[in-house]
Amino acid sequence: MHTVAVLALDQVIPFDLSTPIEVFARTRLPDGRPGYQLRVCAERDEIDAGVFTLRAPWKLEGLKDADTIVVPGIADPTAPLPPAVCDALRSAAASGTRIASLCVGTFPLAATGLLDGLRVTTHWRAADLLAALYPNVTVDADVLYVDNGQFLTSAGAAAGMDLCLHMIRRDYGSAVAADAARLSVMPLEREGGQAQFIVHDHAPAPQQGTELETLLAWLRENLARDLTLADIAAQGGTSTRTLIRRFRHQTGTTPLQWLHRARIRQAQHLLEITDHSVERIGQQVGFGSSATFRDRFKRTTGVSPQTYRRTFTGKDPAVRVQGRRPARGRTAT
């Protein structure tokens, strides 16, 4: 039987700890046998899990002969990794054990050096910090999980379930994984990546008092206009070359890229709070055609405007009634 060892570090996030336990423990093979044996392992007798104290039945020795090790997230992802835990993970990796991290569990796994040179992911809010602390890894904040073969990483919260289901499919095939997904009330595959859950703020704002402040405020008020680079430069009273240079220096992006991100953020807001059609919202935020709007929205968020609306409001545009809001439906999270 395939053995999964869940590593409980100090300050472990209870949701991340329970996710692999629940998903793998419910997995059944076609003949009814359990697909996995579960272990919860820890360095010490007692582990601080925030709202409760955990007593793990297995010590670090339980990692040695496990087929898969799962590293859940911890409340402070920058906390130093205990040397004994680091050695145990490296030793397991050297013997070929599959190691997966959930959410910010990517941080302690990255601290071992095992992820150097690999593409990884983590919760989108922690992606920049992960990239800064571990420059030898390539952080992709737009996906739900990354499978590098032996090492796998997932984004935050429910994305840990996506990764567990993916590993079940690798181990036992789609039929077993689909059954595990049904028991978890989860789709086997979710559309899009975690980009759809990222709040796409207006592009990074410059520091207060800088020369772009007034221009950015004007752009926010004129998102619906068909603006060119020359229009923006004229409003700013400068040349296009100088405008591009100032934007790069003060916001880290170009004027048109900033404008596109601002438009998509406003579109997300309108999709969440109004019943306006996708075509109307595209026009409201300055896209000349609905096709262009849909394409730009999906490239930015990873999903279509319709899917985004269903995910974040529970509204189905197909059942919209004139003058009334549609009844809320159930959406997978």
Secondary structure, 3 states (H helix, E strand, C coil): CEEEEEECCCCECHHHHHHHHHHHHCCECCCCCECEEEEEECCCCEEECCCCEEECCECHHHHCCCCEEEECCECCCCCCCCHHHHHHHHHHHHCCCEEEECHHHHHHHHHCCCCCCCEECCCHHHHHHHHHHCCCCEECCCCCEEECCCEEEECCCCHHHHHHHHHHHHHHCHHHHHHHHHHCCCCCCCCCCHHHHCCCCCCCCCCCCCCCHHHHHHHHHCCCCCCCHHHHHHHHCCCHHHHHHHHHHHHCCCHHHHHHHHHHHHHHHHHHHCCCCHHHHHHHCCCCCHHHHHHHHHHHHCCCHHHHHHHHHCCCHHHCECCECCCCCCCCC
